[in-house]
Amino acid sequence: MRLARHSKTQELADLGVEGALRQLAAPRAPAVHPVLELIPPMRPEEYEPFKASIAEHGVIFPVEVDEHGVVLDGRERLRACRELGLDCPRVIRIGLSEEEKFALVISLNLIRQHLSADQRACIAVELEPHLEERDAIRAGGGSPAEQYPEEARTRRGTA
């Protein structure tokens, strides 16, 4: 019986030894906080002048990461620096709880100019379950899914 090859393994094999080593040694984009994933990237017509400003003036506000290197703020600055071949200044936030990271990501990123009112509203809808869970845990009652299992299954479409 022949085992199927993993597609990434096949891609590396197709590159040859030197190509595979270059690919594996290439710097990877750092992980971003899950809430940051909800926020759309800048549109090209906004991003290009932004990137040009960084090329001319450098990064004014450092990228904020947690102690594991997860980006909390500055995903676009980091991308621009990578594309320009510049070092990107970083501030490392050490010792924040997940709740504090969540609050920081929200406070720093939902005020961005490149988000329309509609985009902010959509993000707020996506964040609502996280906020409900946080509030329930703060109140000592456990998560809403634990308090109301029938409603949670209905919301997920599993009832």
N, C-alpha and C positions, 0 to 999 in steps of 0.2 A: 504494500500500500504506500502511495506517495503522499507526503504531506504538502498541503498548499502553502506557498510562501506568503509571508506577510508583505503587504504592498510597500511599506517603508524599506524593508530588507531588500526587496526586489529593486527599488529605486536606487539604493546605495550600491547594489551589485552592478547595476547598469552603468554607474558612474566610473567603475574601476577603482583600484586601490587609492590612487592619489586623489581622485575626485571625491570619493567617499570620505577620506580623511579631512579634506577641505570643508566638506558639508558638515561633518560632525564637529569640527573645530570652530565653525562660524558662530558668532554670538547670536543668542536667541533673544527674542523680545521677552521682557519680563512679564510675569503674570500681572493682571490687573484685578482689583477688588471686584467681586461679582456685581455689586451695585453699579460700578463704573461701566460694566458691560451694557447696562440698560440705556446709557446715554449715547446718542448717536455721535459719530465722529464729525468733525468739521466738514462742510462741503468744500469741494476743490476751490471754488471762488473765494472762500474764506481762508482756506489752509495755505494757499500759495503766498499771499501777502504776509501771513503770519510767519511762514517759514523764511521768507525774505527778510523780515524784521529780525528774526533770530540770527540769520547770517550776517546782518549788518551790526546789530547791537548786542548779540549774545542773549543768553537766557537771563531774564531779570528776576523771575521768581523760580526758585529751585523746585524740582519734582519732589513730591512727598511719597515716601515708601515706608512700609512697616519693617520690622526687624528681619522679616523673611524675604524682603525685596519686592513684595507685592505693591504695585502702584496704587496709591490712594488718591493722588491728584497729579496731573501733568502728563497724561498719556500722549497728548498732541505735541507738547514740548519735547518729550522723549523721542517721539517718532521723527520730528524735524531734526533734532540733533543727530540721530542715527543716519538719516538721509544726507545730512551735511558733513558727516564725519567729525562732529564736534563732541567733546566730552560734555555731559549734561550734569550740572550740579544737582545734588540730592540732599534732602533732609530726611534723616531716618527717625521715624516716630517709634520709640521703644516702649513696651509695656502697656500699650493700649488694649483694652478688652475688645471683643468683637463688636459690642454695642457702641463703644467709643469710635472704633474705626468706621462703623456704619454711619454714625452721626457726622463724623468728619467728612466722609465722602459726599454725603448729602449736602452739607453746608458749603463745601468748596466747589461742588460741581453743578448744582442746580441753579446757581446764579449766573452761569456762563452766558455771554451775549449771543452765542451761536444757537441757542435753543429758543424756538418759538413758544408762544403760550400753549399751543396745541401739543407740542412735544413735551413740555413740562407737565401738562395734564396727563398725557399717556404714561409718563414715567411715574407720576403720583399713583395712578391706578395700579401699575406693576408693583409699587412699593407697599401698597396698602396691607397685603397679607403679612409682610415683614413687620410693619408697625403694629398691627393687631397682636401678633405673637409677642413682640417686645413688651407691649403694654400689659398683656396678660401675665407674662412672666414676672414683670415688675410688681404686679398686684398680688403675686403669690398664688395665682390660680392655675398655673401651668399654661400651656399653649391653647389657643382656641380649638385646635384639632383634638387635643386631649379632653377639653371640657365638653365639646359638642361633636362627638365622632360621627353622628349621622349627617350633620350639616357639612362637615369636612369631606365626607365621602361624596355627597351630592355635588359640592363645588368642584371636586376633581372629576366628576362624571363616573364614579365607580359604584353608585348606588343601584 
